[in-house]
């Protein structure tokens, strides 16, 4: 009986210790600053200076417009959310060019091919990374938009003014939407109208759901009406569109998996053969007919991937 009581006490102590640990972790997380804009504001202590820093880090000028001469590249940098540091990015691109060209020369011993590979690694790979980062950020922002609009709706229904409702989203939501609405709150505080600030937001993020939000705000400003009710309808629409995208992704997952398997299988088999039997193609690999055949196979593989991409790529 005494032993059972000791076991119960030990178990209870362990359970309380684990619960206390989880509570400590939760309280520590809740005490953290949840988005980049709040961290910048806490560091500089001024909303105007924080707005200037945030705009500069997104390749924007003092008025919030694109600062770079190449518009599509500027939009890509801004959408990605990555801090724009031209010197560091240039050095990184040059290093990629050098390493790519050096690696290709070690394999091919051809200066022309090495130069082409170097340019590809130094220019195309960073652009592909920016596109991927921007797409992921836009997807994340779209999934947060409905909750952000509902926060604004509840704040407006409670009698708060629009700037306070927008600022509340910037304080309560994590990145990326927290910083985006925080910048919009700064712009409203420093003289921009709601429609102007929302228009700048739509330009920065280039998200179709945010475009719908911006169009609704502009329409309400011109024609009047209850903004809270309109935003409530938009929040429901955005949520339904998000559900539809998730259903489409689930329906097209089989096609994506098939494309991945069919594309990777030949390269995996070739790699296994090269490791297990290096001389398997050794007598014929330098024949011109083999080169032409491999080029044709690669061409049809690319065409097959493009066809499968077209079959599973649905836009909502």
C-alpha positions as CSV (number, residue, x, y, z in Angstrom):
1,X,0.0,0.0,0.0
2,X,2.8,2.4,0.9
3,X,4.6,1.5,-2.3
4,X,1.5,2.3,-4.4
5,X,1.2,5.7,-2.6
6,X,4.9,6.5,-3.4
7,X,4.3,5.6,-7.1
8,X,1.3,7.8,-7.2
9,X,3.2,10.7,-5.6
10,X,6.1,10.3,-8.0
11,X,3.7,10.2,-11.0
12,X,1.9,13.3,-9.8
13,X,5.1,15.2,-9.3
14,X,6.3,14.3,-12.7
15,X,3.0,15.3,-14.3
16,X,3.1,18.7,-12.4
17,X,6.7,19.3,-13.5
18,X,5.9,18.6,-17.2
19,X,2.8,20.9,-16.9
20,X,4.8,23.6,-15.4
21,X,7.5,23.3,-18.1
22,X,4.9,23.6,-20.9
23,X,3.3,26.6,-19.1
24,X,6.7,28.3,-18.9
25,X,7.4,27.6,-22.6
26,X,3.9,29.0,-23.6
27,X,4.4,32.1,-21.5
28,X,7.9,32.7,-23.0
29,X,6.5,32.4,-26.5
30,X,3.6,34.8,-25.7
31,X,6.1,37.3,-24.5
32,X,8.0,37.3,-27.7
33,X,7.5,40.0,-30.3
34,X,5.6,38.2,-33.0
35,X,6.5,40.1,-36.2
36,X,9.4,41.9,-37.8
37,X,7.8,45.3,-37.8
38,X,7.3,45.3,-34.0
39,X,10.9,44.3,-33.5
40,X,12.1,47.2,-35.6
41,X,9.8,49.6,-33.7
42,X,11.1,48.3,-30.4
43,X,14.6,48.8,-31.5
44,X,14.4,52.3,-32.9
45,X,11.6,53.6,-30.7
46,X,9.9,55.6,-33.4
47,X,7.1,54.7,-35.8
48,X,8.3,57.0,-38.5
49,X,11.8,55.6,-38.4
50,X,10.5,52.1,-38.3
51,X,8.5,52.8,-41.4
52,X,11.5,54.2,-43.2
53,X,13.6,51.1,-42.2
54,X,10.9,48.7,-43.2
55,X,10.4,50.4,-46.6
56,X,14.2,50.4,-47.3
57,X,14.5,46.8,-46.4
58,X,11.8,45.9,-48.9
59,X,13.4,48.0,-51.8
60,X,10.8,50.8,-51.5
61,X,11.4,54.5,-51.6
62,X,10.3,57.1,-49.0
63,X,6.8,57.2,-50.5
64,X,6.3,53.5,-50.4
65,X,6.8,53.0,-54.2
66,X,9.2,50.7,-55.9
67,X,12.7,52.1,-55.7
68,X,14.5,49.9,-58.3
69,X,14.5,50.7,-62.1
70,X,13.6,47.0,-63.0
71,X,10.0,46.8,-61.9
72,X,9.5,43.1,-62.1
73,X,12.7,42.4,-60.0
74,X,11.7,45.1,-57.5
75,X,8.2,43.5,-57.1
76,X,9.8,40.1,-56.7
77,X,12.2,41.4,-54.0
78,X,9.3,43.2,-52.2
79,X,7.0,40.1,-52.3
80,X,9.7,37.8,-51.0
81,X,10.0,39.7,-47.7
82,X,13.7,39.2,-47.6
83,X,15.8,42.1,-46.4
84,X,17.2,43.9,-49.5
85,X,21.0,44.2,-49.2
86,X,22.4,45.0,-52.7
87,X,26.1,44.6,-51.8
88,X,25.6,41.2,-50.0
89,X,23.3,39.9,-52.8
90,X,25.8,41.0,-55.5
91,X,28.7,39.3,-53.7
92,X,26.6,36.1,-53.2
93,X,25.7,36.1,-56.9
94,X,29.3,36.5,-58.0
95,X,30.4,33.6,-55.7
96,X,27.7,31.4,-57.2
97,X,29.0,32.3,-60.7
98,X,32.6,31.4,-59.8
99,X,31.7,28.2,-58.0
100,X,29.3,27.1,-60.7
101,X,31.7,27.8,-63.5
102,X,34.6,26.1,-61.6
103,X,32.5,23.0,-60.9
104,X,31.3,22.8,-64.5
105,X,34.9,23.1,-65.8
106,X,36.1,20.3,-63.5
107,X,33.5,18.0,-65.0
108,X,33.4,19.1,-68.7
109,X,36.8,20.9,-69.3
110,X,34.9,23.2,-71.6
111,X,35.1,27.0,-71.1
112,X,31.9,27.8,-73.0
113,X,29.8,25.3,-71.0
114,X,31.5,26.4,-67.8
115,X,30.6,30.1,-68.5
116,X,27.0,29.2,-69.3
117,X,26.7,27.1,-66.1
118,X,28.3,29.8,-64.1
119,X,25.9,32.5,-65.4
120,X,22.9,30.1,-64.7
121,X,24.0,29.5,-61.1
122,X,24.7,33.1,-60.5
123,X,21.6,34.6,-62.1
124,X,18.9,32.0,-62.5
125,X,19.2,30.2,-59.1
126,X,18.9,33.4,-57.0
127,X,15.8,34.4,-59.1
128,X,14.3,31.0,-58.7
129,X,14.9,31.2,-54.9
130,X,13.3,34.7,-54.8
131,X,10.2,33.4,-56.7
132,X,9.9,30.4,-54.4
133,X,10.2,32.5,-51.3
134,X,7.7,35.1,-52.6
135,X,5.2,32.3,-53.5
136,X,5.5,30.7,-50.0
137,X,5.1,34.1,-48.4
138,X,2.1,35.0,-50.5
139,X,0.5,31.6,-49.7
140,X,1.1,32.2,-46.0
141,X,-0.3,35.7,-46.1
142,X,-3.4,34.5,-47.9
143,X,-4.1,31.9,-45.2
144,X,-3.8,34.7,-42.6
145,X,-6.0,37.2,-44.4
146,X,-9.4,35.9,-43.3
147,X,-8.5,35.9,-39.6
148,X,-7.1,39.5,-40.0
149,X,-10.2,40.7,-41.6
150,X,-12.3,39.2,-38.8
151,X,-10.2,41.0,-36.3
152,X,-10.9,44.3,-38.1
153,X,-14.6,43.5,-38.3
154,X,-14.8,42.8,-34.5
155,X,-12.8,45.9,-33.7
156,X,-15.1,48.1,-35.9
157,X,-18.2,46.5,-34.5
158,X,-16.9,47.4,-31.0
159,X,-16.8,51.1,-32.0
160,X,-13.0,51.4,-32.7
161,X,-11.9,53.6,-35.6
162,X,-10.4,52.1,-38.8
163,X,-6.8,53.0,-38.0
164,X,-7.0,51.4,-34.6
165,X,-8.5,48.2,-36.1
166,X,-5.7,48.0,-38.7
167,X,-3.1,48.7,-36.0
168,X,-4.6,45.8,-33.9
169,X,-3.9,43.4,-36.7
170,X,-0.3,44.6,-36.9
171,X,0.1,43.9,-33.2
172,X,-1.7,40.6,-32.9
173,X,-0.8,38.8,-36.1
174,X,2.5,37.1,-37.0
175,X,4.4,37.7,-40.1
176,X,3.9,38.1,-43.0
177,X,0.6,39.8,-42.5
178,X,1.4,41.4,-39.2
179,X,4.3,43.4,-40.7
180,X,2.2,44.3,-43.8
181,X,-0.7,45.6,-41.8
182,X,1.7,47.3,-39.4
183,X,3.2,49.2,-42.4
184,X,-0.3,50.1,-43.5
185,X,-1.1,51.4,-40.0
186,X,2.0,53.6,-40.1
187,X,1.0,55.0,-43.5
188,X,-2.5,55.8,-42.3
189,X,-1.0,57.5,-39.2
190,X,1.3,59.6,-41.3
191,X,-1.3,61.0,-43.6
192,X,-2.4,58.4,-46.2
193,X,-6.0,57.6,-46.6
194,X,-7.3,54.0,-46.0
195,X,-7.7,53.4,-49.7
196,X,-4.2,54.7,-50.5
197,X,-2.7,52.5,-47.7
198,X,-4.6,49.4,-48.9
199,X,-3.5,50.1,-52.5
200,X,0.2,50.2,-51.4
201,X,-0.4,46.9,-49.5
202,X,-1.8,45.3,-52.6
203,X,1.2,46.5,-54.7
204,X,3.6,45.1,-52.1
205,X,2.2,41.6,-51.7
206,X,0.6,41.0,-55.2
207,X,-2.0,38.5,-53.7
208,X,-5.4,38.1,-55.4
209,X,-7.2,37.9,-52.1
210,X,-5.6,41.2,-50.9
211,X,-6.5,42.7,-54.3
212,X,-10.2,41.8,-53.5
213,X,-9.8,43.4,-50.1
214,X,-8.3,46.6,-51.6
215,X,-11.1,46.8,-54.2
216,X,-13.7,46.5,-51.5
217,X,-12.2,49.2,-49.4
218,X,-12.0,51.5,-52.5
219,X,-15.6,50.8,-53.4
220,X,-16.8,51.5,-49.9
221,X,-14.9,54.8,-49.7
222,X,-16.6,56.0,-53.0
223,X,-20.1,54.6,-52.5
224,X,-20.5,54.4,-48.7
225,X,-21.9,51.6,-46.7
226,X,-21.0,49.6,-43.6
227,X,-17.4,48.7,-43.9
228,X,-17.6,46.0,-41.1
229,X,-20.3,44.1,-43.0
230,X,-18.4,44.3,-46.3
231,X,-15.2,43.1,-44.7
232,X,-17.2,40.3,-43.0
233,X,-18.4,39.1,-46.4
234,X,-14.9,39.4,-47.9
235,X,-13.5,37.3,-45.0
236,X,-16.0,34.6,-45.7
237,X,-15.2,34.7,-49.4
238,X,-11.5,34.5,-48.8
239,X,-12.0,31.6,-46.4
240,X,-14.0,29.7,-49.0
241,X,-11.4,30.3,-51.7
242,X,-8.7,29.0,-49.3
243,X,-10.8,25.8,-48.8
244,X,-11.2,25.4,-52.5
245,X,-7.4,25.7,-53.0
246,X,-6.7,23.1,-50.4
247,X,-9.2,20.7,-52.1
248,X,-7.5,21.3,-55.4
249,X,-4.1,20.6,-53.9
250,X,-5.4,17.4,-52.4
251,X,-7.0,16.3,-55.7
252,X,-3.8,17.1,-57.7
253,X,-1.3,15.5,-55.2
254,X,-1.4,12.2,-57.1
255,X,-0.4,13.8,-60.3
256,X,2.5,15.7,-58.6
257,X,3.7,12.5,-57.0
258,X,3.6,10.6,-60.3
259,X,5.5,13.4,-62.0
260,X,8.2,13.3,-59.3
261,X,8.6,9.6,-59.4
262,X,8.6,9.3,-63.2
263,X,11.2,12.2,-63.4
264,X,13.5,11.0,-60.7
265,X,13.5,7.2,-61.6
266,X,15.8,7.4,-64.7
267,X,18.3,9.5,-62.8
268,X,18.2,7.2,-59.8
269,X,18.7,4.1,-62.0
270,X,21.6,5.8,-63.8
271,X,23.2,6.7,-60.6
272,X,22.9,3.2,-59.1
273,X,24.3,1.7,-62.3
274,X,27.2,4.1,-62.3
275,X,28.0,3.1,-58.7
276,X,27.5,-0.6,-59.0
277,X,28.8,-1.1,-62.5
278,X,30.9,1.9,-63.7
279,X,31.7,0.2,-67.0
280,X,28.1,-0.6,-67.9
281,X,27.9,2.2,-70.5
282,X,31.7,2.6,-70.7
283,X,32.1,1.3,-74.3
284,X,29.2,3.2,-75.9
285,X,28.9,6.4,-73.8
286,X,31.0,8.4,-76.2
287,X,29.0,7.3,-79.3
288,X,27.2,10.1,-81.1
289,X,24.0,8.0,-81.4
290,X,23.9,7.6,-77.6
291,X,24.2,11.4,-77.2
292,X,21.4,12.0,-79.6
293,X,19.3,9.3,-77.9
294,X,19.9,10.7,-74.4
295,X,19.0,14.2,-75.7
296,X,15.8,13.0,-77.2
297,X,14.9,11.2,-74.0
298,X,15.6,14.3,-72.0
299,X,13.5,16.4,-74.4
300,X,10.5,14.0,-74.0
301,X,10.9,13.9,-70.3
302,X,10.7,17.7,-70.2
303,X,7.6,17.7,-72.5
304,X,6.0,15.0,-70.3
305,X,6.5,17.1,-67.2
306,X,5.1,20.2,-68.9
307,X,2.0,18.2,-69.9
308,X,1.5,16.8,-66.4
309,X,2.0,20.3,-64.9
310,X,-0.7,21.7,-67.2
311,X,-3.0,18.9,-66.2
312,X,-2.6,19.5,-62.4
313,X,-2.1,23.3,-62.4
314,X,-5.5,24.8,-61.4
315,X,-5.9,28.5,-60.6
316,X,-8.6,29.7,-58.2
